[in-house]
Amino acid sequence: MNRKIRAFTLIELMVVILILAILAALIVPNVLGRTGQAKVSKATADLATLSNAIDQFRLDCDRYPTTQEGLDALLNAPSGATGWRGPYLKQAIPNDPWGAPYQYSCPGPGGGGYQVESYGGDGQPGGTGDNADLVNGSET
């Protein structure tokens, strides 16, 4: 019985590996470079969602949640909040894309309204690039 064994040659395998390496070298930097942008976009979307929920809380309760009540007031009725019709979010309050909780303050820095922010990649106030603060809020 004479069988003919078919297999790839070493040269064919090396050509395929080389082609895959070239494709990886072209694609991977483009994908890795966008993770920072994706995190900023996610944080911006989260801040807009939280701000909308806070504004809805204000419409129902005629006030913003206090700093002490925090964002939890969007999920659980705070004591003394008349008119609360929540929960105002469909899911639990997310952390920012860097794993830290969003910061909430009322009144905001201008003395009115509220402010919700993410401290960015470094988790500290201030910074630039991926470490820049992302802020959303109301000054009314």
C-alpha positions in Angstrom: 0.0 0.0 0.0 1.5 3.2 -1.1 0.1 6.3 0.5 1.0 9.8 -0.5 1.2 12.1 2.5 0.3 15.7 1.8 1.6 18.5 4.1 2.7 22.1 4.1 6.3 22.8 3.5 8.4 24.9 5.9 8.5 27.7 3.3 4.7 27.8 3.0 4.3 27.9 6.8 6.8 30.7 7.1 5.1 32.8 4.4 1.7 32.4 6.2 3.3 33.4 9.5 5.0 36.4 7.9 1.7 37.6 6.3 -0.1 37.3 9.7 2.7 39.2 11.4 2.5 42.0 8.9 -1.3 42.2 9.3 -0.9 42.3 13.1 1.7 45.0 12.9 -0.6 47.2 10.8 -3.8 46.5 12.8 -2.8 46.2 16.5 -1.5 49.8 16.9 -4.7 51.2 15.5 -6.9 49.2 17.9 -4.7 49.8 20.9 -4.6 53.5 20.2 -8.4 53.8 20.5 -8.9 52.4 23.9 -8.3 55.8 25.5 -10.9 57.4 23.2 -13.4 54.6 23.9 -13.1 55.2 27.7 -13.6 58.9 27.3 -16.6 58.3 25.1 -18.1 55.9 27.6 -17.5 58.3 30.5 -19.1 61.1 28.5 -22.2 59.0 27.8 -22.4 57.9 31.5 -22.2 61.5 32.6 -25.0 62.5 30.3 -27.2 59.6 31.5 -26.5 60.5 35.2 -27.3 64.2 34.5 -30.6 63.3 32.8 -31.5 61.1 35.8 -30.6 63.9 38.2 -32.7 66.4 36.2 -35.6 64.0 36.4 -35.2 63.7 40.2 -35.3 67.5 40.4 -38.5 67.6 38.4 -40.2 65.1 40.7 -38.8 66.3 44.0 -38.3 70.0 43.3 -34.6 69.8 44.4 -31.4 68.1 43.4 -30.0 65.3 45.6 -27.7 66.6 48.2 -24.0 65.7 48.2 -24.6 63.4 51.2 -27.5 61.6 49.4 -25.3 61.3 46.3 -26.1 59.4 43.2 -27.7 56.7 45.3 -30.8 59.0 45.5 -31.4 58.1 41.9 -32.0 54.4 42.9 -33.3 54.6 46.4 -35.7 57.2 47.8 -33.9 59.4 50.2 -35.7 60.2 53.5 -37.8 63.4 53.2 -37.8 63.4 49.4 -41.5 64.1 48.5 -42.5 63.3 45.0 -39.8 60.7 44.4 -40.8 58.5 41.5 -37.7 56.5 40.9 -35.6 54.6 40.4 -34.3 57.0 37.8 -31.8 54.6 36.4 -32.4 51.1 34.9 -29.2 49.7 36.3 -26.9 50.3 39.2 -24.7 53.3 39.1 -21.7 52.4 37.1 -18.1 53.2 37.9 -16.2 55.3 35.4 -14.3 53.3 32.7 -11.2 53.6 34.8 -12.9 51.8 37.7 -13.5 54.7 40.0 -16.9 56.0 41.2 -18.3 59.1 39.6 -18.0 62.2 41.9 -21.2 64.1 42.6 -21.6 67.4 44.4 -24.5 69.7 45.0 -24.3 72.6 45.0 -21.8 72.7 42.2 -18.6 74.7 42.2 -20.4 77.9 41.2 -22.7 77.7 44.2 -25.8 76.4 42.4 -27.0 73.4 40.5 -24.9 70.2 40.7 -21.8 68.6 39.2 -21.0 65.0 38.2 -17.5 64.2 37.2 -14.9 61.5 36.5 -11.3 62.2 37.4 -10.0 60.3 34.3 -7.3 57.7 34.1 -5.3 58.8 37.1 -8.3 59.1 39.5 -7.0 62.5 40.7 -8.5 66.0 40.1 -7.0 67.8 37.1 -4.7 66.3 34.5 -4.5 66.2 30.7 -5.1 63.7 28.0 -6.5 60.4 29.4 -6.0 61.8 32.9 -8.2 64.9 32.3 -11.4 65.4 34.3 -14.7 64.9 32.5 -17.5 67.1 34.0 -21.2 67.4 33.4 -23.7 69.3 35.5 -26.0 72.3 35.9 -25.4 75.8 37.3 -29.0 76.7 37.9 
